[in-house]
């Protein structure tokens, strides 16, 4: 028997002897399918590879003609057009091919449906809406009335999709199951019914209001409670408020995307807030007590003497609440020394005296640009 490069022996894959019968092959595949099922191994690429490998081995060894060809020629005997080599592009192909081969127990429970020919109930689609908040609403929490679009039952036909006075007919091709099954021995292939596209019913005269869909777009209003501390782009899920299921499954969800507007005084960094506060040179040099804004109102802050421009002062627990835990962030007050553009005569006199004490060079009063330039070059040589 010739083996192709990169392909493991199918008997080795299933862990069975070459003399194994149909029941042993089925049991071995069932065990591996349960072990490496994607739902039991989320985000595990190696498990998906082994899941596909086991399905390929089972497809060949459970088919008498393919097994005989494989036993004689190995993988090479399945190559080429009509050779019978398995072609599973992804795990959904495996679900469709073997979804009912062991009855409801294996793929019925794990794959979310699956009795012989039974249609799966799909969940409805999710919808989205935007919620605008200012910083104070985000800090304290708020109750908001939101409006969003979703599909609703057509009132004209009562969601049947059929013209009033008529009703959908059961699809005769699949007997209303939505899927058709072809069997050969223990090998079964299940596909979507080509006549009704999986709906199980046929609409001869569609409703003019919904064009046979059974649902129309509508606007829904809901009251939503916004928790304190939400940040910009936070998503709140309203369970069951999305689109209805097309075939009796649960509805989807509505996701509210929070948009927090920028504040004139506070800049947000996670749960902390930053506030830029101007102070005078004398306050920075001599120290002072100033009032600063917080989310809860004004608060006193002591500025020590010798404070430098750009220094930070922390007010504990004056920031944003944490929606997941107790407590609040901090308010970081950053001070900047503000230089006045206009001076009174008294201010100028005092500052010039200070400059003399500091032995600092300052521009003479009312000197023009060229006088300042001449003064600069005289002292830069």
Number of C-alpha atoms within 10 A of each C-alpha: 11 13 14 11 7 6 10 13 16 24 19 12 19 23 14 15 11 11 8 12 12 15 11 14 19 18 13 18 22 19 13 18 20 15 15 20 20 19 12 12 13 11 10 13 11 10 18 18 15 17 21 22 20 24 26 18 21 25 20 20 25 18 16 12 12 17 20 14 19 23 17 12 14 18 21 16 20 18 13 9 7 7 13 17 18 16 10 14 9 11 16 12 16 18 17 16 20 21 26 24 23 19 14 18 12 19 22 19 12 16 16 13 18 25 19 19 20 17 20 19 14 17 18 21 19 19 19 19 15 15 19 14 21 12 23 17 17 23 23 15 18 15 11 14 11 15 15 18 16 21 19 17 18 21 13 17 23 14 18 22 27 26 21 14 7 15 18 17 13 17 19 13 16 21 14 21 22 24 24 20 16 10 10 8 8 12 16 17 18 22 17 19 20 12 16 20 13 20 19 23 21 20 19 14 16 21 23 14 17 21 15 21 19 22 24 15 13 12 10 13 10 12 10 15 12 21 18 18 23 27 21 18 13 14 18 19 16 17 12 15 21 25 22 23 16 18 15 12 13 17 19 21 20 23 20 21 17 20 19 19 13 13 11 8 12 20 16 17 13 15 21 20 22 19 19 15 17 13 17 15 18 12 17 20 15 12 15 16 11 14 12 14 16 17 16 9 8 11 12 10 16 11 19 14 13 13 20 14 16 14 13 17 16 14 16 12 14 19 26 27 24 19 17 10 7 7 14 18 19 19 26 21 22 16 21 19 19 13 11 8 5 8 11 7 9 8 10 13 12 10 14 17 11 12 13 11 9 9 9 10 11 11 13 11 8 8 10 10 9 9 12 15 11 10 13 13 9 9 8 6 5
